[in-house]
Amino acid sequence: MQIKAFGILGAVLLILSGGLVACGTPPGPSIEAEEVWARPAITMKESDASSGEGMGPMPGTGAVFMRLRNVGGEPDRLTGGQTDVAEVVEIHETVMEGDVMKMRMLPEGLAVPAKGEVLLKPGGYHVMLIGIKRDLVVGDTFALDLELEKSGTITIQPEIREP
């Protein structure tokens, strides 16, 4: 009788523990954005007339930084975004080419590995805001929809702050 009770109890515990393991990691990607912030930016800046490049004001740009964590079991990819504060949202990286630091768009987006993370930070990967429509002032926030290949759209609220 006592052996039978332990056998039933063992079977129940085995079933429950199997269920908990199955619930531990979502089967698809599961993206979380943490430590989200953006640099201050102005809507327009004057072009450098002394270099002969451009005439008059040029659209302002801004950058958003964060940690993207994927707690799911499949990789995903950050492909772009949308916001009311900029005309265009692109995924960029900063690279050194010779002695010159340049930003370049990542046309394929940015991979976020399964059960991993990607850091978007100054001097590295970032979300580029092109054609700023309003000044981004320290202390303000704005809505930014991030577009992911598999997870769809997630909305974040970057806070404007100094680096």
C-alpha positions in Angstrom: 0.0 0.0 0.0 2.8 2.4 1.0 4.8 1.5 -2.2 1.7 2.1 -4.4 1.1 5.6 -2.8 4.8 6.6 -3.5 4.4 5.3 -7.1 1.3 7.5 -7.6 3.0 10.5 -5.9 6.1 10.0 -8.1 4.0 9.9 -11.3 2.2 13.0 -10.3 5.4 14.9 -9.6 6.9 13.7 -12.9 3.9 15.0 -14.8 3.9 18.3 -13.0 7.7 18.8 -13.5 7.4 18.0 -17.2 4.6 20.7 -17.5 6.8 23.3 -15.8 9.7 22.6 -18.1 7.4 22.9 -21.1 6.2 26.3 -19.8 9.8 27.6 -19.1 10.7 28.9 -22.6 8.1 30.2 -25.1 8.4 28.1 -28.3 8.7 31.2 -30.6 10.6 34.4 -30.1 9.6 36.6 -27.2 11.2 40.0 -27.3 11.6 42.4 -24.4 13.1 45.9 -24.7 15.0 47.2 -21.6 16.9 50.3 -20.6 15.3 52.3 -23.5 16.5 55.8 -24.1 17.1 58.4 -26.9 19.5 61.3 -27.3 18.3 64.9 -27.4 17.8 66.1 -31.0 16.6 69.1 -32.9 14.3 69.2 -35.9 16.6 71.0 -38.3 20.3 72.0 -38.4 22.1 74.4 -40.6 24.2 72.8 -43.3 27.9 73.7 -43.5 27.9 76.5 -46.1 31.7 76.8 -45.9 32.2 73.3 -47.3 29.9 74.0 -50.2 27.7 71.2 -49.2 24.0 71.8 -48.9 22.0 74.9 -48.7 19.9 76.0 -45.8 18.5 73.7 -43.1 18.8 70.0 -43.1 16.4 67.4 -41.5 17.5 66.6 -37.9 18.4 63.0 -36.8 18.2 61.2 -33.6 19.1 57.8 -32.1 17.4 55.3 -29.8 19.3 52.8 -27.7 18.2 49.8 -25.6 18.9 46.2 -24.7 16.7 43.7 -26.7 16.3 40.4 -25.0 14.8 37.3 -26.6 13.6 35.0 -23.9 12.0 32.7 -26.5 13.2 29.6 -28.2 13.5 31.0 -31.7 15.6 33.9 -33.1 14.0 37.1 -34.4 15.1 40.1 -36.3 14.5 43.9 -35.7 13.7 45.2 -39.2 12.6 48.8 -38.6 10.0 50.9 -36.9 7.6 53.9 -37.0 7.1 56.9 -34.8 5.2 60.2 -35.0 8.4 62.1 -34.2 10.4 61.2 -37.3 9.8 60.6 -41.0 11.9 57.5 -41.2 13.1 54.8 -38.7 16.0 52.6 -39.7 18.3 50.1 -38.0 22.0 51.3 -38.1 25.4 50.4 -36.9 28.4 52.6 -36.4 31.7 51.3 -37.9 35.2 52.5 -38.3 36.4 52.7 -42.0 40.0 53.7 -41.9 40.2 56.7 -39.6 36.6 57.7 -40.2 33.6 56.6 -38.0 30.5 56.0 -40.2 26.9 55.0 -39.7 25.4 52.5 -42.1 21.9 51.1 -42.4 21.4 47.4 -41.9 19.1 46.5 -44.8 18.5 43.0 -43.4 17.8 44.3 -39.9 19.4 43.2 -36.7 19.3 39.6 -35.5 18.2 38.9 -31.9 19.2 35.3 -31.0 17.0 32.8 -29.2 17.6 33.0 -25.5 20.0 35.9 -26.1 20.2 39.6 -26.3 21.6 42.5 -28.4 22.8 45.8 -27.0 22.0 48.9 -29.0 24.4 51.6 -27.7 26.2 54.8 -28.7 29.1 53.8 -31.1 27.4 50.5 -32.0 23.9 49.3 -33.1 21.1 51.9 -32.8 17.6 52.8 -34.1 18.1 55.9 -36.3 15.4 58.5 -36.5 15.6 60.5 -39.7 13.7 63.7 -40.4 12.9 64.7 -36.8 9.5 66.4 -36.7 9.8 67.9 -33.2 12.7 68.6 -30.9 13.5 65.8 -28.6 14.2 67.5 -25.2 15.7 65.9 -22.1 13.0 64.5 -19.9 10.4 63.9 -22.7 9.3 60.6 -23.9 7.7 59.4 -27.2 6.1 56.3 -28.6 8.2 54.1 -31.0 6.8 51.0 -32.7 9.6 48.5 -33.3 9.0 46.1 -36.2 10.2 42.5 -35.7 10.2 39.8 -38.4 8.4 37.2 -36.3 7.1 38.9 -33.3 5.3 41.7 -35.1 5.2 45.2 -33.6 6.1 46.1 -30.0 5.7 49.7 -28.7 8.3 51.2 -26.5 8.6 54.6 -24.8 12.2 56.0 -25.0 13.0 58.7 -22.5 15.2 61.5 -23.9 18.4 61.9 -21.8 22.0 62.9 -22.1 24.4 60.0 -22.8 
